[in-house]
Amino acid sequence: MNIYQDTVQGINPHIKEQDILSIKPYWKMEGFYVVKACIELINELSEKERDIFLDSISDKWLFFGETSNEALTSVTMEGCKFIKNGVYMVNIEFDN
């Protein structure tokens, strides 16, 4: 849980409400967990605010979706030189 809180720290001032939906062991690797959360923001992040938040987690992201509304990073991603301590992978879906 501390890793989750440290990961979302970069957007704390923007959070209106957050709910931890589940915490489950990651089926592929022992000792790893998947935290699924829903975070409602006070206002939509600007592109600059979003990038600052993502850069606080990792220096390498892939974007998916028609409007690039899904971002993925992983410690195994080619070109990833920094990822927040204790984090193996992050997948974020931004809803508008």
N, C-alpha and C positions, 0 to 999 in steps of 0.2 A: 504494500500500500504506500510506503514511503517513496518508492520509485515512481509510482503514478503521480503522487502529489508533487514530486520534484519535476516531473515531466511537464505538467500543466502549469507550473509556477509562472511561466512567461506570459500567460493570459489571465492570471488571477484578477487583475483590476477590471477585466472585461466580463467576468463571469457573473451572470444573473442567478443561475441555478445549475447544479450538477447532480447527477444520479449515477452511482455505480450499479450497473445492471447485472454484472456477473464477474466473478473471479474464479477461473477454472485452470487446472493444470494443463499445460500445453502438451498435447498428445504425442508430438514428435520428439520432445526432449525432456528428460527428467530434470526437475528442479526449476523449470521455467513455467510461467503462468501467463494466461491471457486475461487482461482486464478490459472489459467492455463497459464503456461509460457514455452517457449522453450529457453534453454540456450545452446549456443555453446561454448565449452571450447577450449582454445589454444592447449592443449594436453590432452590426456586421463589421468584421475587421476590414480595414483597407488592405490593399495588396501589400503595402509596405509593412503594416502591422503583422499581417499573416507571415510574410517572409522573415521578419525578426523573430517571431514565435518559432517557426520551423527551424531557423538557424540556431536557436537555443537548444534544440534537440539533436540535430545532425547537420552536417555540411553537405549532404548529398540526398536528393529526393527525386523520385520519379512521380509524374503526374498522369492521371488517367481520367477518363470520362469525357463527355462532350464538351464540358466547360472546365476541364481540369479540376473537378471538384473532389478528387480523391488523390491523396498523397501517400507515398510509401517510402520508407527508409529501412535499411537493415545493416547490421554490422558486417554482413558478407557482401554488400552491394559494391560493385566495382567503383573505385574512386572515392569511397567513403573513408575519410581520414579522421573524422570526429563523430562520435555518437555519445549521448549522455550516459554517464556511468550507470551500469546495471540494466541498460536497455539493450535488447537484442534486435527487436523489430517494432516499428510503429506503422500503423495504417490509420489514416485519418480521412473521414468523409465530411466535407463541408456542405451543409444543407443551406439553401437560401430561403 
